[in-house]
């Protein structure tokens, strides 16, 4: 019953969500890595810009 409802509500997105749930750990590591990269390197660049003036 639940599977039928999900197929009806999600339609073609069902295959994409299945792929995401299979590889969720990989996608989450990539997202967290990009967020940490942006967090550390944007703060470093802002600190360098403020000292240049």
C-alpha positions in Angstrom: 0.0 0.0 0.0 2.7 2.5 1.0 4.8 1.6 -2.1 1.8 2.2 -4.4 1.2 5.6 -2.8 4.9 6.6 -3.1 4.9 5.5 -6.8 1.8 7.7 -7.4 3.1 10.7 -5.5 6.7 10.7 -6.6 6.3 9.4 -10.1 9.6 9.6 -12.1 11.4 10.9 -9.0 11.1 7.5 -7.4 14.1 6.2 -9.3 16.2 9.2 -8.5 15.3 9.0 -4.8 16.2 5.2 -4.8 19.6 6.1 -6.3 20.2 8.8 -3.7 19.3 6.5 -0.8 21.7 3.8 -2.0 24.5 6.3 -2.2 23.5 8.7 0.6 26.7 8.4 2.6 28.8 9.5 -0.4 26.5 12.4 -1.2 26.5 13.6 2.4 30.3 13.4 2.6 30.6 15.5 -0.5 28.2 18.1 0.7 29.8 18.4 4.1 33.2 18.6 2.5 32.2 21.4 0.3 30.6 23.3 3.1 33.7 22.9 5.3 35.9 24.0 2.4 33.8 27.1 1.8 33.7 27.9 5.5 37.4 27.7 6.1 38.6 29.3 2.9 36.1 32.2 2.8 37.0 33.2 6.3 40.7 33.1 5.5 40.2 35.2 2.4 38.1 37.8 4.3 40.7 38.0 7.0 43.4 38.6 4.3 41.3 41.3 2.5 40.7 43.2 5.7 44.5 43.4 6.5 45.4 44.6 3.0 43.6 48.0 3.5 
